[in-house]
Amino acid sequence: MSNITTIHRGLHAAQTTMAVGNSNKILTTTGYPNFPKSQSITLTGSGSNIGLTWQDDLTVPRNKHITHLSGLSSTVDMLAISVAWKRLRDSNEATVSSLLDESLFDAVTPEDLTLAESIRIYYQQKLIKLRLLDNMKLSKFRADLSIYINGPGTTFNESDLPMIYRLPEFYEYDISIDHIKQGVKMHMPIKSVFGTNNNFTKTLIPIKYLTRSVKKVKIHEYWLKDEQDFLHLIAIGHDNALQHIWDKEFSKEILSIQAFFSLANQDDFQYFKPLKWKLL
């Protein structure tokens, strides 16, 4: 008789029933708080011939590098796996659809491992600074990020995978923002700068163009500064018909804009958002 193992993952625990011959053994483990009660896995076969069948839409590829215990454990730093996948996507060489695809583990290079470590150190330091910034309370995402990047990188929860997947992308964006902040004024009380009237014409100097994805929506960011070295941001959605206009204007050395200028905050710095703007 072949061995059949069924793993049922409830809301607060995972229950394993192992049928061997006429006897059943039930094991209960914790660590799967995000699984609906209806989800289960069926492992069939005997010896080394084991099949894996999911009874729902959740897909976890079979991978010799991944161990399923309380959470998941990998033989390779998962952040390095994410770095490798981004490198392959950027060069149009990616042929996988999951961060747990076994081929990604074989694709990791020493450069990927080095960059992963740089990303980890960067966010460890960044989150420490944010905690010290007026006792700023971390968002749930940043709290989860703090737990992961201060761990070994090889132990993670399945719910961490979207975050790990995006980290190299976030790192590129945050490094670019750090460069933008160099040589500009980080804070500007709006009344002391403009008084009570914030609708007027300004001359702006383009600094850098960035793109970022917010809730699966691609945003085009045009960062500029004025003659007083105050930062300004024009953010336009990917489907905005005015994007080509800003692409053209942003290639100029200077441009003039009439707008309402609203003060905005982003972590440790401030900038102005031109609203109801008109290019002159």
Rosetta blueprint (number, residue, H / E / L):
1 M L
2 S L
3 N E
4 I E
5 T E
6 T E
7 I E
8 H E
9 R E
10 G L
11 L L
12 H L
13 A L
14 A E
15 Q E
16 T E
17 T E
18 M E
19 A E
20 V E
21 G L
22 N L
23 S E
24 N E
25 K E
26 I E
27 L E
28 T E
29 T E
30 T L
31 G L
32 Y L
33 P L
34 N L
35 F L
36 P L
37 K L
38 S L
39 Q L
40 S E
41 I E
42 T E
43 L E
44 T E
45 G E
46 S E
47 G L
48 S L
49 N E
50 I E
51 G E
52 L E
53 T E
54 W E
55 Q L
56 D L
57 D L
58 L L
59 T L
60 V L
61 P L
62 R L
63 N L
64 K L
65 H L
66 I E
67 T E
68 H E
69 L L
70 S L
71 G L
72 L E
73 S E
74 S E
75 T L
76 V L
77 D L
78 M H
79 L H
80 A H
81 I H
82 S H
83 V H
84 A H
85 W H
86 K H
87 R H
88 L H
89 R H
90 D H
91 S L
92 N L
93 E L
94 A L
95 T L
96 V L
97 S L
98 S L
99 L L
100 L L
101 D L
102 E H
103 S H
104 L H
105 F H
106 D H
107 A H
108 V L
109 T L
110 P H
111 E H
112 D H
113 L H
114 T H
115 L H
116 A H
117 E H
118 S H
119 I H
120 R H
121 I H
122 Y H
123 Y H
124 Q H
125 Q H
126 K H
127 L H
128 I H
129 K H
130 L H
131 R H
132 L H
133 L L
134 D L
135 N L
136 M L
137 K L
138 L L
139 S L
140 K H
141 F H
142 R H
143 A H
144 D H
145 L H
146 S H
147 I H
148 Y H
149 I H
150 N L
151 G L
152 P L
153 G L
154 T L
155 T E
156 F E
157 N L
158 E H
159 S H
160 D H
161 L H
162 P H
163 M H
164 I H
165 Y H
166 R H
167 L H
168 P H
169 E H
170 F H
171 Y H
172 E H
173 Y H
174 D H
175 I H
176 S H
177 I H
178 D H
179 H H
180 I H
181 K H
182 Q L
183 G L
184 V L
185 K E
186 M L
187 H L
188 M L
189 P L
190 I H
191 K H
192 S H
193 V H
194 F H
195 G L
196 T L
197 N L
198 N L
199 N E
200 F E
201 T E
202 K E
203 T E
204 L E
205 I E
206 P E
207 I E
208 K E
209 Y E
210 L E
211 T E
212 R E
213 S E
214 V E
215 K L
216 K L
217 V E
218 K E
219 I E
220 H E
221 E E
222 Y E
223 W E
224 L E
225 K E
226 D E
227 E L
228 Q L
229 D L
230 F E
231 L E
232 H E
233 L E
234 I E
235 A E
236 I E
237 G E
238 H L
239 D L
240 N L
241 A L
242 L L
243 Q H
244 H H
245 I H
246 W H
247 D H
248 K H
249 E H
250 F H
251 S L
252 K L
253 E L
254 I L
255 L E
256 S E
257 I E
258 Q E
259 A E
260 F E
261 F E
262 S E
263 L E
264 A E
265 N E
266 Q E
267 D L
268 D L
269 F E
270 Q E
271 Y E
272 F E
273 K E
274 P E
275 L E
276 K E
277 W E
278 K E
279 L E
280 L L
